[in-house]
């Protein structure tokens, strides 16, 4: 019944008004209606998804765009919060703080950090080569582009299932800025955000931007007295723009972000055998998932006052230079990024002091891209480039397993399973080279054919070792067997990828497109994999049991992009089909094992969006995604893959006396049920949230902003997994409950 209700909601929010809008538009044209007031027309959105500035309506790709104003109004400063705004985008945050991201029901699940993500992330055109970089603070952002489907031809490695492109504000020659500060009214917290644009001359300007926030969580940990998770996030960026003439443009930026989290919202969803009084240590108690409390504590000094302790520091310098040659432009992007990560988690998620994961990571990357692109207005446009990427990643992980009495006595194996610690040392070096090109044939004023090719060569060198710690048991000598620190067989991948699309202007305001593309990502070794004893060598065999194969994807899409009613209405619709060969996945089993797999999978469905300026005061946006994403052989739904998701947003603005303006908004987001683990395991029900926003702004720049998220306090699970303690069956991570952020700001 919940599923049927969700379908009715989405159909009512999308299909009926779309049909009405088309009929109204046709009727107005047939009757020779007067043109609408141009002030009501929706502004053009410019994107760079294809490495050149283009109108969103002219790009033969399905793209969702979230503007900087939208991010600021909803106080969206991380990708995990962005997922609450965009349908078809799931961001599952595991307790180890490793994100799992899906577009259209398919992507890379949370787990091995060594896994390349199938949905690549870019910041100002720079590829982020490690999933830990996906958690950076968003601030002073111009827009975020969520690019659906396989994008490997132009965007390169690890975009086989889509891409996220974050475009930050750049300096200009206008003196000005903004400053905003506020607090969170429900659980407590505060934040400040600002930017200053300072021109030094007509050619040289500097922009400073920063954000700091400290917020308490929505779950009370009664064992530590803290409301968790406690998030303290900050970021600072300085950008310098130099443009001595119309042909030459240089942008240099340096960004530092730091994200700290204490505790998690993970709760007991099923106490399992502990409900019968089994298992040593403090009692677990009944299931508390969906409440606003939990009980979890560890005495390990690596934790923060008994709670999980996470810290990620990221630095990123970027140098972009462009030169207009006349018929073409030459662009160079030189960038680096590095992070220092500490992730210490109480992995039994209760008052027992038995399970811990203590991780330290360091990462460095460098990339260089050089490309040339025609400046348009020709019968054949082109883009070609070369790309180099190199990175090193180091991880030391201590896996503390200390369940003292499993199987329960009088079994002869009592204390031998889920008991026995070990440490992993993992180092990975990646080098990648590629060349790419695209031709756009403008066959006529209405028809264009776009053809692209890319060839990439990637090499990974991995050193991996495991040593037992403390008491020797079957758990850390046989099931998780030790092995010497060693150089594993080199992983190489030669990946040809390509794309073909046709776009046809049915009319000046209606574009039909058809596209097909192929991409992929390389395999490697999973640092989280369970590696048992290989009797043939008397040790663990990581070359065999940690190996993960390559992943390939084919995507097909047909879509329509239309503007109606003198650009007061924008309508996008698409049908898609994605086939994945060797989908890289990781599952945590109820046996306490981490198992990687390469699976055949596919996702098919449809998505659409409607943006309608109803009048000078009212604006309505709604969007929907249906994705039937499955693992094949056996035929099972994928994890983190709701079939239906949708949102509907209504804004009203009104001019008040004395040059004040009032804007009120309401947004409803829905997703259907989903499974949190592979094999259709740990299902969580449908989830609907309501957000309300308000903004009062004065003509001289001052404003008050109110953002209330999940107003109805809906209960949903961001993530779920079987307990690492065999006496506790299931845990789930509670999605954020109601928050109310109130802020005062000014533009100057």
Helices and strands as residue ranges (DSSP letters): H 2-30, G 38-40, E 46-47, E 54-55, G 56-58, E 63-67, H 68-73, H 79-82, E 89-93, E 99-103, E 106-108, E 120-123, E 126-128, G 131-135, E 141-148, H 152-155, E 162-168, E 176-184, E 189-199, E 204-215, E 219-221, E 226-228, E 230-242, E 248-262, E 266-270, G 272-276, E 293-294, E 309-324, E 328-346, E 355-374, E 380-401, E 421-442, E 447-469, H 474-474, I 475-479, E 483-487, E 491-507, E 510-521, E 524-525, E 533-534, E 539-540, H 542-545, E 547-548, E 551-564, E 569-588, E 594-613, E 618-631, E 636-637, E 644-656, G 657-659, E 660-671, E 674-677, E 681-684, E 687-698, E 702-709, E 717-722, E 730-734, E 739-747
